[in-house]
Amino acid sequence: MKIIDKKQQNSSSSSPSGRPGGALRLFIPEKLSELSPDQLRYISRLYLMGYSETEFLVKALFYLTGLKLLPSIRYATQGAALPEREAVEGGSYWCTHDSMKKPFVLDANQISEMKKAVDYLLQSDEVKPLSWIGFARARQYRLYNATFEEYLMAENYYFAYIETKKDEHLDNLISCLYRRPWHQWNAEKIQKRAKQFRNVDPAIKYTVFMWYIGFRTYVPKRCKALFSSKGSGKRRPFNPREYINGMIHQLNNGDITIKEKLLKQPIWDALDELEQRAIDFESSLP
């Protein structure tokens, strides 16, 4: 958690009644994994709204810090009170915050500087998912309690959603990562169980997509050799099916009789084995 201290100056020009200043203390999560469930839902909704980068960051900054823009007036640089709905560029704005007893002024340059504290929201990183969606509970955020098959199915629907942007594929991805506590994993029931997520708030659904993107940023950090391009030679166009089948083939060495056993093993046992094989391969290179 990051703390930003801003000193508000004692000046009659910063307040219509010459109100005294003070210390503005803002607490800001430093990374996506520090967001609370409510914060995660809000940021997810911002992603879906299609704001410009600046609008997105300013709105995120105000929400995450608890800053509030006064609804009635804005103190402009030339000293005139202007409607809040007018363009904010180049002006100064009356704000409130719980750390300040009275309203105070922030100018556009200060806000521009402060929003750098939430630049990380523009990058992919790990996310702590919402624990529940309806009656369905999330898997552990790094999928330590998931099987290799669950991972491969999640990969399949992730790529399908990336390519088509169809909600049905996102629902299927959610069905891989969330399930009711009394349900056992069953790949054949993914699409049937996905129906329970059909009418879920899009912002909540998108938190799952954020979670899985973050998980996919972690895997190469842990399995560096597996995802290294060293020794890969000329690259072919990426094919999700070949990618998934390739991992299975590397583990079973072409013996299809052990495929079912491989799919039931914990995901990280499978990935760690693939990582070791990638390390051995790299070591064999001249």
LINKA-V439592 format. One record per backbone hydrogen bond with DSSP energy under -1.0 kcal/mol. NH is the residue of the N-H (numbers start at 1). CO is the residue of the C=O. Records with the same first field share a line. If there is no record, write none. Layout:
BEGIN
NH = CO / CO
END
This chain:
BEGIN
2 = 28
4 = 26
6 = 24
8 = 22
14 = 11
18 = 15
24 = 6
26 = 4
28 = 2
34 = 31
35 = 32
40 = 36
41 = 37
42 = 38
43 = 39
44 = 40
45 = 41
46 = 42
47 = 43
48 = 44
56 = 52
57 = 53
58 = 54
59 = 55
60 = 56
61 = 57
62 = 58
63 = 59
64 = 60
65 = 61
66 = 62
68 = 96
70 = 94
76 = 80
79 = 76
82 = 74
86 = 83
91 = 88
93 = 106
95 = 104
96 = 68
100 = 97
104 = 95
106 = 93
108 = 91
111 = 107
112 = 108
113 = 109
114 = 110
115 = 111
116 = 113
117 = 114
118 = 115
119 = 116
121 = 118
122 = 119
123 = 120
133 = 136
136 = 133
137 = 179
138 = 131
139 = 177
143 = 140
146 = 143
148 = 265
149 = 263
151 = 147
152 = 148
153 = 149
154 = 150
155 = 151
156 = 152
157 = 153
158 = 154
159 = 155
160 = 156
161 = 157
162 = 158
163 = 159
164 = 160
165 = 161
169 = 166
170 = 166
171 = 167
172 = 168
173 = 169
174 = 170
175 = 171
176 = 172
177 = 173
178 = 174
179 = 137
183 = 180
189 = 186
190 = 187
193 = 189
194 = 190
195 = 192
196 = 193
197 = 194
198 = 195
200 = 197
205 = 201
206 = 202
208 = 205
209 = 205
210 = 206
211 = 207
212 = 208
213 = 209
214 = 210
215 = 211
216 = 212
218 = 214
219 = 215
222 = 218
223 = 219
227 = 223
228 = 225
232 = 229
243 = 239
244 = 240
245 = 241
246 = 242
247 = 243
248 = 244
249 = 245
250 = 246
251 = 247
252 = 248
253 = 249
255 = 252
256 = 254
258 = 255
259 = 256
262 = 258
263 = 259
264 = 260
265 = 262
267 = 146
270 = 266
271 = 267
272 = 268
273 = 269
274 = 270
275 = 271
276 = 272
277 = 273
278 = 274
279 = 275
280 = 276
281 = 277
282 = 278
283 = 279
284 = 280
END
